[in-house]
Amino acid sequence: MSVVAVERRGAVGRIAYGALAALLLVGIVLETIKHGTGYWQIGVFGLGPDLTLLFGAAGGLEQGQIHPRAVRLYNLVHRFWGPVILAALASFVLPLGFFIGAFAWAFHIALDRALGYGLRTPGGFHRA
């Protein structure tokens, strides 16, 4: 596959993730206004996945690299199945605010991917 084809495919993916992030943001705002709940969940689940970056901070790393000890956790909380499971639980077991939290978590992941931040390699670098 040529470099141009890879770049084009990457650009289309980033645009799609950007559109998904926009839809999720609209959903978060509408559901929060409609139900008047989910405020702390937006903060925790919207910002929480990046706390793994603090766990991965260490001296002697290259720019953009996280410590390998944090890679598994970082990749775990930056996959979409996490918010899907949370949304399912919120639909049947947990309070509605957690459904909004699932939207915020998915928004975080989609925005990261739209900005070009994906999962990490075992060495702690961004995957190509």
C-alpha positions in Angstrom: 0.0 0.0 0.0 1.4 3.4 -0.9 2.1 6.1 1.6 -0.6 8.3 0.0 -3.2 5.6 0.4 -2.3 5.1 4.1 -2.4 8.8 4.8 -5.8 9.1 3.0 -7.2 6.2 5.0 -5.9 7.8 8.2 -7.4 11.1 7.3 -10.8 9.5 6.6 -10.6 7.6 9.9 -9.8 10.8 11.8 -12.7 12.6 10.2 -15.0 9.7 11.1 -13.8 9.8 14.7 -14.3 13.6 14.7 -17.9 13.2 13.5 -18.5 10.5 16.2 -17.0 12.8 18.8 -19.4 15.6 17.7 -22.4 13.3 17.9 -21.4 12.0 21.3 -20.9 15.6 22.6 -24.4 16.5 21.4 -25.8 13.4 23.1 -24.0 14.3 26.3 -25.4 17.8 26.4 -28.9 16.8 25.4 -29.1 13.9 27.9 -27.6 16.0 30.7 -30.1 18.8 30.1 -33.0 16.4 29.7 -32.3 14.4 32.9 -30.4 16.9 35.0 -27.9 14.3 36.1 -24.5 13.0 35.2 -22.4 16.0 36.0 -19.7 14.3 38.0 -19.7 11.3 35.7 -18.9 13.7 32.8 -15.8 14.9 34.6 -14.7 11.5 35.9 -15.3 9.5 32.7 -14.4 12.3 30.3 -11.0 13.0 31.9 -10.3 9.8 33.8 -8.8 7.8 30.9 -5.9 10.2 30.8 -5.0 9.6 34.4 -3.1 6.6 33.1 -0.7 9.1 31.6 0.3 10.2 35.1 0.9 6.5 36.0 3.1 6.3 32.9 5.1 9.4 33.7 8.8 8.8 34.4 12.2 10.3 33.9 14.3 9.2 31.0 11.5 8.7 28.5 11.4 10.1 25.0 8.9 12.8 24.1 5.4 11.3 23.7 6.4 8.0 25.4 4.8 6.6 28.5 6.4 4.1 30.8 5.8 0.5 29.6 4.2 -0.3 33.0 1.3 1.9 32.1 0.7 0.8 28.5 -1.7 -2.1 29.3 -3.9 0.2 31.5 -3.7 3.0 29.0 -4.8 0.7 26.1 -7.5 -0.8 28.3 -9.2 2.5 29.1 -8.8 3.8 25.5 -10.9 1.1 23.8 -14.6 1.5 23.0 -15.8 -1.7 24.7 -15.3 -0.1 28.1 -18.0 2.7 27.5 -20.2 0.1 25.8 -20.2 -2.1 28.9 -20.7 0.9 31.1 -23.7 2.0 29.0 -25.2 -1.5 29.1 -24.8 -1.6 32.9 -26.3 1.9 33.2 -29.3 0.8 31.1 -30.2 -2.0 33.5 -28.4 -1.7 36.8 -26.6 1.6 37.4 -28.2 5.1 37.7 -28.7 7.1 34.5 -25.8 9.4 35.3 -23.5 6.5 34.4 -25.0 6.3 30.9 -24.0 9.9 30.4 -20.6 9.0 31.8 -20.4 6.2 29.2 -21.1 8.9 26.5 -18.3 11.1 28.0 -15.8 8.2 28.0 -16.6 7.3 24.4 -16.4 11.0 23.5 -12.9 11.1 25.1 -11.8 8.1 23.0 -13.3 9.4 19.8 -11.7 12.8 20.3 -8.3 11.3 21.0 -8.5 9.2 17.8 -9.7 12.2 15.8 -6.6 14.2 17.0 -4.3 11.3 16.1 -3.8 9.8 19.5 -4.4 6.1 19.4 -3.3 3.1 21.3 0.2 2.5 22.5 2.9 0.0 21.6 4.4 -2.2 24.3 7.3 0.3 24.5 4.9 3.2 25.3 4.9 5.0 21.9 1.8 5.8 19.8 1.0 3.1 17.3 1.3 4.1 13.7 
